[in-house]
């Protein structure tokens, strides 16, 4: 710590680091002009950067340069159980490797406080209209995940600095927003801004509180856990001025879907956004959280709001201690982080968005940024008159309607609106269509308490929206099995079946294998579509049903007013609800145990948890970057769902066949996501998405859809896994060639692990999504970027080539990609090395994050 700047915080027993003084010493008059993000990053430097590097690092922020890497030390790491568990599996494997080389495995621990919330393991096998659905789903979760939960329970006492929130308690982002984030930390007598990385792309949810929280892959999280700085260059910080007020009847979901479309078009990829202005002051904290949650959907890294009275009111509403609330306000006003102190902030780019321009929206199909106004559904070809009755499923049938995801269940207005619409629908005698699998999966137990307080939970239950879980479900592809009769009818009639959910992701194939496409909508619209039963329905105009007097009922007849929503929120959402939920949840009296074996006793037959292979086989060998054959040639917008899907495992998939051989019954195959602690199962998910288009596989000039590959030089077309197995046996180095925005979507480390285990050494693409690029480096895969004007198409790449890479790897260096064509022609192409920092070069050179740590740890222990 740079003690020269440590001072008593006025009105507090704590000290703080006076960032203003440090910045003004370099550039007088500059502190108040800094964006919010810059002030927080500068504080981190003043408190943590070595004195000899402080001035140079601060100059990058003050002068808005992007010439040097500077360190960032997040205060916390937050994990869900899928990536969090795999990160801890990696650390357990690292302990084994350290022990085998003479080191002390018990010394391998997270240095940074790490919070793991078990929230990604439950599938909605029992729908919201079934009795005891919550208890039944939890019982299935426990049975299916016994191996995983055994390991997670071991981590509680085997590792220092790890807290575990057990299953059945909520979603990590909502728990983080409602309780875990203090906004201002108080440690060792010092107050400082809360900052964190989280193993999920929607970690910026808590940016709504003024907390820099970014989503990272499991590998980058491991790097932070182990005490290494996260090196960065000053990000592109974009101001977004919000003007106007939302129209009556417009939800935060409508706003965020419109913003997502707008911001995608404005190309804010990897930027830190800061929302401000009169419009921001009209948004509740819940509304702000809905916007911040969708950060990855508009491609940004963070979506910040200033600390203001709305922040304070929310902290009080959610039952935070009064002393903590006072600390937040005091610290923010003292250090210039309070909204009123940000009026002079200067941005390199400012975008303007008028909240009053937003109408009722949905997003779909296929992408969260593909907004469509509900009034335009018919003209877009989505809605349209379809003859139907209440017994036969129509084309466009909504087979899943789910109020799910932290995006919306963190927002009391959205949840209450759904409850009121359900009440109004029930009063009119409307019912859910029988083929709709409906569910309510809040991200917090507090939601159930305030719905009960408002007497709205019974209204939702009557329409089939009973609580099925407090977990991340449908949005994550954990929508569970359909009624077999409904599933068979979809197959027999080849129906275009759909899902409508209040989540943040709707990529093809993600929500359910038999939902061909999915649409994002606000919670009240989800209820309305459960009543309509089909997406081929003009939700604004068509008749939902008839009341007891035979009068037609449309959406406007049951949509609640803003005044009623606000009145119910004011009377029914109370601090005691949040205290009742969170005070017992965070009584984590678990001590690091002397009796716990520091080495995990791996279960040899487990298909969930297996010692990772990162020091064995091909991964222990040298990457030659020569003679690489393409595993796949891909187009634009390849998502991590294409690379490593998370949904249910089908019996005829490579993973399904493996699990059957291991003796697992099909009903317990579970999801790809839950098996990521076992590389033998997880690597069979590589490119297993049936919606994949590998341009190497064509028929009659058209690219075939499916998990397919072409083995070269034979030219044999096979399932992707058979190609991977063949190349692994041959020890053939591989490359993947792709278009723009490679690696969009969830921060899924197995999207990088899977290709590396297959033997992929290089990905060359027109552009990378930030999190996936860092995951590739964390696995020792080299990301290369085509220079403008060059693509796989301009080069005529067809997959028969072999590839070499020449040149010295350095941040942003120009390297040479050598194409060796089958006819003997050699083409040399300049490409940009996307190892963006010296730290990334160091990690890549070592072979990955874990290998880097092991080498440094053993060197420090003198046990090499």
N, C-alpha and C positions, 0 to 999 in steps of 0.2 A: 504494500500500500504506500501511496505517496503522502506521507503524513504532513507535508507542508500545507496541504489543502484541507486537512481534517479539522472541523470546527464543531462547536455545539450547535445543535439545531434549535432555533428559538422556540420556546414554548414546549420543550421536550427534554427528557432525560437522555436522549440519544444524540450521537454526533452524526454529521453528514460530511460529504466531500463537496467543497464549494467549486463546482464546475465553472460557474460564471467567472470567478476570479482567475482560474487557470486559462480560460479562453480569452478573457479580456487582456491578460498579460501578453498574449501573442498578437491579438488584433483588437484593439480598443473599439467598443461600440458594436461588436459583431454578435455577441451572444443572443440578444433579443431577436436577431434576424434569422436565427437558425430554426429549421423545422423541428417539430417535436421529436422525431426519430433521431435527428442529429444530436439534440440535447441529451437524450438517453444514452446514445452510443458514446458521447463525449464523457459523460459521468462514469461509464464503465471503464474508459481508458484512464481517467484521472485516478480512479480507485484501484485499478488492477494492473495497468501497464507499467513496465519498468521505467524508472526515471530517465534513463538515457534514450529511450525511444518515445517518450511521451510527446515532446514538442512536435516531432516529425509526424507522429500519428494524428495528433490534434489538427495539424495543418491540413491534412487530407479532408477533414470534416469542415473546418472553418473556411478554407479556400475552395472547397468543392472540387478537389482533385481526385483522380482515380489512378494514381501512379504507384502507390505503395499498398501492400497488404498490412492491415492492422488487426490486432487480436480482439476478439469478443468472448467474454466469459459469461455465458448464461447462468442464472442463479439456480435453475432447476431443469430437470429432464422429466417429462411426463410421457407415459407409455400406455397404449392399450395392450391387451394380452397377446395379440397376434405378433406384432412387431416387437413389443416389449419382451415377450417370452423368447422369441428367436434371438433377440439381443443378449438376453441372459444365458440362453443355450450357448451362444458364441463365447460368452465370458467363461462359462463352465468348461467348454472345450479348451479355451485359452489357459485355464488353470491346469488342465491335464498336460498341455504342451509345456507349460512352465515347469511343472513338477518333473516331467521326463527329462528336462534339460538342467535339473538341479536347483531350480528356484523354489521359493516358498509360495505355494498356490494361495494360501490364506491372505496374502498381501494383494491379490488381484481383486479389487473391489471398486464399485463406483465411488469416485471422489466427490462428485456433485450429487446433492440429494435427488433421488430418483423415486418417482411415484408411479406405480403400475396399477391400472384399473382394469379388472377383468370384465370386459364389456362387449367383446366381439365373438363370443362363442355360442350364442344362443340362436337357434333357428325357430321360426314360427311354425312349428309342426301343428299346433292347435290354435285355431283362429279365435278372433275376438267374440264370436257368437257361441263359443263352446263353454260349458261350465268348467270352472277351475283351470282355465287355459294357462294362467300364469304358473301355477304349481306343476302342471303337467309338462310344460315346456322346460321349466327349471330342472325337473327330474331327468328329462332326456339329456339336457345339457350336462348334468353331473355324470350321467352314465357314459356318454360318448367321450367326454373329456377327462376321464379319470387319470390317464397317463399325464396329460398336460397339467392338470391341477396338482398332481403329486409333485411334479417338478416345481411349479410355482410356489407351493407351500414350502419346499426345501429352500427356495431362494430367500424366504422371509428371514430365516435365521442363519443361512450360510453366507449371505452377503451383508456387509455394512452399507448403510445409507440407502436401503431399499424399503419402501413402504408399499404394502399391497392392499388394495380395496377389493374384497372378494366379489364373485359374481352376484347378480341380482340387485345391484345398487344404483345403476345408471350409466350414462355415457361419459367418457373421460372429459370431453369438452364442456359438457353442461355442469359436471361436478367441479371442473376447474373454474368456470365462470361463477357458479353459485357459492363456492366455498374455498377451493384450494388456493386461488390467487389472492394474496394479501394486498395486491396493487403496489404497495410499498413494503419492502422487506425490512425486518429489524433483526440483525444478526451481529453478535459480538459487539453490541453497543453502538452499531452503525445502522442508520437508515439509508436505503437506496432503492431504486426502482426494481420491481419484480421483472425478470426477463426469463424466458425459457425456450427450449426446443421441445417439440413433441413428435412422436413417431406416427403422425397422421397428418395428411395434407390440410385438414381442417383445424389444426391447432390455432390458427389466427382468430378463431372464434373469440378468444379472450382479449384480442386487440381492442375490442369494444370498450374495455375498461381502461385503455391507455397503457396496456402492457405489451411490450414487444414480445410476441410469441410466434414462432415460425415453425412450419412443418418440415421435418427432415426424415430421411430414411433411417431405418434401424442402424445402418452402418455409421452414418454421421452421428447418430445419437450415442452409439458406443464410444465414439471418439470423444464426445463431450463428457459422457459419464466418467471416462478414465482420466479426466482432468486436463485434456489437451485443449488449447484455445481453438475456437472456431474462427479461422482467419477469413477476412473479408476485405473487399474494397468498398468504398462508399457507394451504397446502392443508388439507383435512380429513385429519387423521392419526388412523388407527384402529388400536388395538391388537388383535391376534388372539392370544389365549392358547391354545396347543396343549397338550392334556393327553393322558395315556395313551400306549400304545405300539401300533404297528400289529400286527394279528393275523398269525399265520403264513401265508405264501403271498400276502400283500398287497404289491403293488408301489407305488412312488411315483406311478405313473400312476393307480392306483385312488384313492389319496389325493387327488390334485389334481383329478380329475373330481368327487369328492364335495365337495371344497372349492369348486370352481367353482359347483356348484349352490347350495351353502350361501351363498356370498358374493354371488351374483347376487340371491338372495332378500333378503339383508340390505342391498341397495342401497348398495354401496360405490363407485358410479360416480364416477370422477375422484379418489378418495381415495388417500392414501399409506398402505399397510398396513405394520404392523410385527409380525412373528411372533416370539413369545417363549414361554417357559414350559418345563416339564419335557419336554413332547412335542417341542419344537423341538430339545432337546439329543439326542434319540434319532435325529434325522434326519441322514444324511450330507450333505455339501455337494452331492453329486449329487441327492439327494432334494430338498433345498432349491431347487436350480436348476430342477428340474421344476416346483415350485410357483411360483417367481418367473416362469418363462417364460410361464405361462398368465395373467399379469396382465390382458391385454386381454380375455380370455375371461370374467373375472368383472367387467370394467368398470373396474378400478382403474387408477391411473397408475403406481404403484410398489408393490413387494412386498419389503420389506426384512427381512433377518435381521441380528442383531447379529454383530459380530466375536467369535469365541471359539476354543476349541481346535480345533474342527472346521474352521474357516477356515484355521488354521495348518497342520493336517495336510494339507489339500487343496493348499495352496500348495507344500508339500514334495512331495506325491505327483505334482504336475504339473511338477516340475522347476524351480521358481523358484529364483533365487540365494539362498543362505543369508542374505546381507546384507540382501536385500529382505524376506525372511520375518521377520528380526529387527526391521526397521524397522516393519513392520505391527504386530507385537505391542507394541513399545515405544510407538509413537505412540498406538495404541488405548488402552493402559493409562494413558498420561500424560494423555490428553485426555478420558477418561470415555466412550470409545466401546466399550470391552471389555464383554462381556456382564455380568460380575459388577458392573460399575460402573453398570449400567442398572436395577438393582432398584428404584430410587425413581422411575423414569419415570412420569409421569402422562398419561393419555390422556382426551380428552373422551368417547370411546366405546370400550368393550372388548367384543369378541365372544369366545365360547369355542367351541372345537371339539375333540371327543374323537377322537383318532386310532384308538382301539380300536373305534370304532363303524363303521369303514369295511370293507365287504366288497368282493368282486371286482366291478368296474364296467366299463361302456363308456359312451360318450356318443353319442347319435344317436337318430333321424336329424336332420340339418339344422343342429343347433346344438351347440356345445361344452358348454353348460351344461345340456343335456337328458340328464342322467344316467339310466342304467338299469342295475340290478344284473343281472349275468349270470344269476343264479338266477331272475330275474323276466322273462326274455326271452319265454317262452311266454305268460305272462299279459298281457304288454304287446302281444301280437299281432305281435311281431317274429319270434320263433321259432315253430316248429310243424312237425309231421311233413310231409315232402314226399317222395313216391316219387321216387327217383332211382337212377341207376347211375353208373358212373365215366366214361361217354362222353357222356351228354346233360346239358346245362346245365339245372338246375332253376330255377323261379321263386325270386328272391332270391339268384341266383348271385353269389358274390364274384368279380368279374372282376379286381380289383386288391387285392393284399395287400402292404403296404409298411411295412418298418421304416425310418422316415424322420424327419427333423426333429430339430433341436437339443433339443426338449422332452425327448426320451427318450434319444437317443444321446449326450448329455452325462453320462448317468448309468450308470456301469459296471455297477451291480447289474441294471438293466433289460436291458442288452445281454447280459450274461453269462447272465441268466435265459433269454433267448431262445435262446442257444446251447445251453444245457443241455437245454431242452425239445426242441430239434431233435435233439440227440444221443439222447435217450430215445425220441423218435418213430422215428428211424432204426433203433434197436435193436429196436423192435417191428415193423418192416417197414411203417410208415405212409408214405404218399406224398402229395405235393401234387396236387390235382385239376388236370387238364390245361387247363382254361379260366382258371385263376388266373394273372394276370401278377404275379409276385412280385419283390421287389427289396429290397436293403439299401443304403441311402445314408447312411452315417454323416456326422456334422458335423465329423469330425476324422480325420485319418490315424492318430492314435494308437489309435483303436478297432480298426482292422484289426490293428495290431501286438499288442494285448493279446488279441484273439481268436485270433490265430495262436499266441501264447505258451501259451494255454490249450488249444490244439488243438481249438477249437470252430468256427473258420471253415470247415473242410471239412464239418463236420456241417450248418451252415447252407446251404452250397453244394449239398449233396446234396438238400436240400428246395427248391432254387430260389432261395435267398436269398444269391446271390453279390453282391459289391460292384459296384454299377452306377455309383456316383459318390461324390464327397465334396462334396456340394452340397445346396442346398434344392431338392427335387424334387417328389414327389407332393403334399406338404402345400401347395405353392404352385401346384398345378394343372399341374405339369410332368411328368405321368405318362406322356406319350408315347402313340404309337398302339397300338391293340389289333391282335391277329392279325385280318386281314380276314375270315376265316371266322367267327371268334367275333363280331366286330362285326355281320356280316350276319345271323347267327342271332338276335342280340339284336333287331335291327330287324324281321326277318321274324316272329318270335314275340312281339314286343312284350314282352320279358321285363323284369321288375323286377330290374335288375342293380345291384350295390352295390360299394362299396370299403370295406376295413378298413385303417386306417393308424394308426401310432403318432405322429400329428402333433398339431396344436393347432387346426386349422380343418377343418370339414366342411360348410360352407354348400352348399346345393343348387347344382349346376352348377359347383362349384369344382374338384373333384378330376379329373373326366373327363366329357366331354359325354354318354357313354353309361352312366355310373354315376349312376343316378337319385338315389341317396342314399348317404351315407357315414357310417361309424362310427369313432370314435376308441377305441383300445384299447392296452393295454400291448404291448411287443414280443413277449413269449411268446404272448399271445393272438392277435396277428397271425399267428404261425406256425401256431397251432392252427386258425385260420379258413382258412388256405391248405389245410390238410388236410381240413377239413370241406367247403369249397367252396361254402357257402351260408350266408346269414344266417338262413335258416329252419331253424335247428338249435339245439337246446338244448345249448349248449356245456358245461354242467355235467353233463348226464346222458346225452346221446345218444352212441352208439358212433361213434368216429372211424374205426375200422377193426378189423382182426383181426391178431393176431400170427401167427408162423409155425406155432404149434400150433392156430390157429383160435380162440383165446380173444378175446373182445371187449375193445377198448381204449378207455377213456374218458379225459377230461382229467386226472383225479386220478392216473391210472396213469403219466402222463409229466411231471406238474408237479414241478419241482425243489424241494428243501427250502431254507429260508433258510440253514441251516448250510452246505450245499454251495455255494450262491451266494457267501456271504461268504468261504468258504475259497478259492474260485477267484479272487475279486477280490483277496484278500490276497496270493495267490501269483503272480498273473499280470499285475496292473496295476502298472507300475513307472515311477519317475521317468525312467528312461532312454528309455522309449517317447516321452514328451513332449519330452524334449530332442532326441532324434533327429529328430522332426518339426519342431519350432519353431525350433531354433537356425539351420538354414539358411534357413528361411522368412523370418526377420526380419533377415537380412543385407541390408538395403535400401540399398545404396550408390549411390543415384540422386541426382545433384545437379541443382539448378535450373540450366538451361542457358542461357548467353548466346546460343547459336546457335539456340535454339528460337524460332520465330516466335510472338510473344505472341497473334497472331490465328490462329484455326483456319481451315484451308483447307477450307471446307464442300464436300462432294461433292453436286452438284445432283441426282443420280439416286438418292441413298440413301433407303431407306425406314426407316432406323434412326436416323440422325443428321441433323438439319436445323436451320438457324439458327432460334431461337425467335422468335415473332412478337409479343413482348410490348410492343413500341413501335410497332406498326403497326395499321392498320385500326380495328376497333371498340374494341380495347383502348387505343388512343391517344385515343379520344373521351371525352366526359363521360358519366357515368352519371346519367341523368335521374330514375330511380326513379318514372317516371310512365308510364301507359299500358301497363304490363307485362302480357303474356299468359302463362297457365300453360303451361309445356312438359310438366309432369306433375303429377298429384295422386296422392300416394302414401300408403301406410299406415305402420304401425309397423315398426321393426327393418330399415329400409333399410340395407344394408351397402355398403361401398365396392366389393364385388364386383358389386352391382347397378349402381352408378354407373360403374364402369370395370373390367370383368372382366380377369383376368390369364391365363386359360387359353388353350388352343389356338385359333387363328383358323380358323373354318370357311369353306369356299369360298363359301357362299351368303350370308355376312355382308357388311355394307358395307365392312369393312376387307379381307375376302378378295377382294371384287370390285376394290377399289382396287389391292391388291398384284398381282392378276392383270394389271391394266392396265399396271402398272409392270414387268411381265415376270418376276415371281418365280414359279417353279414351286410348285405347291401343297404338295409335300412340304417346302418350305423356308419356308412361311408363318410358322412359329415361333409364339410366343405373343404375346398382346397386350402382356404385360409388357415383352418385349424390344424392342418398337417404340416405347417411350415417349419416345425421344429425337427422334422425328420426329412433329411435331404433326399432319401431314396423315394419317398412319396412326392415331395415338393418339386424335384427336378422333372418329374413326369408331367408337371403342369406347364412346362415351358412351351409357349406358343400353342397351348391346348385350347384356345378359344375357337369355337366353331365358326365365328364370324371373321376369322383372319383371311386376308387376301395376300398371299405370297405370290408376287409377280413371276417367280420362277416356275409356277405351276399353272399352265394354261391349256385350254381345250378349245379348238376351233377359233383361236385368236382371242379368246376371252379368259381372264384370270378366274380360276376356280376358287370358290369360297370353301374354307375349312382349315383344319389343323394339318396342313400338308406341306411337304418339302420334296425337293428333287435331288437325289444323291448324284454327285459328280465324281469322276468323269463319265459314269455309266449312263446318266440321264434317266435314272429310274425314279418314278414318282412313288412316294410312300407316305404313310402317316408321319408327322413331324418327329414323334418319339423314336420311331425306327431309324430315321435318318440320323438323329442325335446319337443313338446307340452305335450305329455303324461308324460314324466319325470318331466316337470315343474309342472304339476298338482299334481304329487305324491311327489313333493319336494325331488326327488331322487338325491343325489350327484353323480356326474359322473367323469369318468376318460377317457383319450384318450391314447392309446398305439400305438407307431409308431416306424419306422426304423430310418435310418440315414438322416441327413440334413433336419430335420423337420422345416418348415417355410421359405423355400427359397423364393426369389422373392421380390416383392414390400413391402415397409415398411408400411404395412396396419394395422392400429390399430384395425379395425373391425375383423380381423382374430383372435384377442385375445378377443375383446369385445363380439363377437358373441358366442364363446364357454363359456365364463364366464356367460353370461346371460342365457345360456341353463342349467347352473348348474354344469359345469365342474370345478373341484377343482384342478386337477392334470393332467399334461401331462408327461408321461414317454416315453422317446425316446432314440435312440442310439446316437443322437447328434442334436444340434439346430443351426439354423442360428442366428447370433448375434442379429439383430434388433428384430426379432420375440420373442426371449427369453426375451428381456427387456420389450416388450409390454405385454407379459404374466404376468410378475411380476407387471407391472403397473396396471393390472386389478385384481391383487390378486390371480393369478393362479400360483401354485407351479410347476416349471420345474424340473424334475428328470431325470437323465441320467443313463441308464444301464451301468454297468461296462464292460470292454472288455471281450468278449467271451460269454456274455449274451445277448440274444435278445428275442423278442416275440416268435420266432420259437423254440429256444432251451428250452423255458419254456412251449411250447405247449399251448399258450394262444389262446382260441377260442371264448371268449366273454361271456361265461356262468358264469365266475368267478365274485366274488366281491373282492374289494381291500381295504386295509388299509395302512396307512403310520405311522410308529413309529420312534421316535427319536427327538432330539433337533435340530432345524433348525439353521444352521450357515454356513458362506461361505465355500463351498467345503466339508461340512460334509458328512459322510457316514450315510445314513438313511436306514431303513428297509422297503421294500415293501412287504406286506403280501398278498399272493394270496389265497383266500378261494375258492377252487374248488367246483363245484356243487355236487361232490360225497363225500364231507366232508373232503377231503385231504387239509391240510394247508401247503403252501410252503413259506418260508421267503427268500427274495432276497436282497442283499446289493445293494443300488443305491446311486449315487452321487447327493447331493443337488446342483442345479445350481443357487442358490442365491450366486452370486460371490463376492459381497462386503457387508460391513456392512450397507451401504446405501440401497442396495436392500433388505436386511433383514428388515430394518426399514419400507420401502415402503410396502413390502409384509405383515408384521405384522399389519399394519394399514388397510389393505384391498385394497390398491392401491394408485396411485399417488394423486388423488384428495382427498381421505380420509385422507392421510398423511398431505397434505397441510391444509385441513380444521381443523384438530386437532391442528396443530402447530399454525395456524393463530388465532384460537379462544383462545388458551392458551395465546398467546402474547397479545390479545385484552382484556383478562380477562372477556370474555363474554360467557364462556361455560355454 
